[in-house]
């Protein structure tokens, strides 16, 4: 499924904040607009061991 909301690809250099649009180009600077969806979520929790270790320390105190 492709996201319909897009963000200006050069918003960091041309705008103060992210500029969202539904078109393929930025309405202000005419740069290409890119998909604004976040990175895919992975089921592997790479930092889970460390997070659980901290929770155990807090519960033992």
C-alpha positions in Angstrom: 0.0 0.0 0.0 1.4 3.3 -1.0 1.0 6.4 1.2 -0.8 9.3 -0.4 0.7 11.9 1.9 4.1 13.1 0.7 6.7 15.5 2.1 9.0 17.9 0.2 12.3 16.1 -0.4 14.3 19.3 0.3 12.3 20.7 3.2 15.4 20.9 5.4 17.1 23.4 3.1 14.1 25.2 1.7 11.5 25.3 4.5 11.3 25.8 8.3 9.4 22.6 8.9 8.3 19.6 6.9 5.9 20.6 4.1 3.3 17.9 3.5 1.4 17.6 0.2 -0.7 15.1 -1.8 0.9 16.0 -5.1 4.1 14.7 -6.6 5.8 18.1 -6.3 6.2 20.6 -3.5 3.7 23.4 -4.1 6.1 26.1 -2.9 9.6 25.1 -4.3 8.6 22.6 -7.0 11.0 19.9 -5.6 9.9 16.3 -5.9 7.8 15.1 -3.0 8.7 11.8 -1.4 6.7 9.2 0.6 6.4 10.4 4.2 5.7 7.0 5.8 8.0 5.9 8.6 10.5 3.1 8.3 9.1 -0.4 8.4 8.7 -1.9 11.9 10.7 -5.0 12.6 9.7 -7.6 15.1 13.3 -8.1 16.2 13.9 -6.0 19.3 17.6 -5.3 19.1 17.8 -3.4 22.4 15.2 -5.5 24.3 17.8 -7.2 26.4 19.2 -3.9 27.7 15.7 -2.5 28.3 14.7 -5.5 30.3 17.9 -5.4 32.3 17.2 -1.8 33.3 13.7 -2.7 34.3 15.0 -5.6 36.5 17.5 -3.2 38.2 14.7 -0.7 38.9 12.4 -3.4 40.4 15.2 -4.8 42.6 15.8 -1.5 44.3 
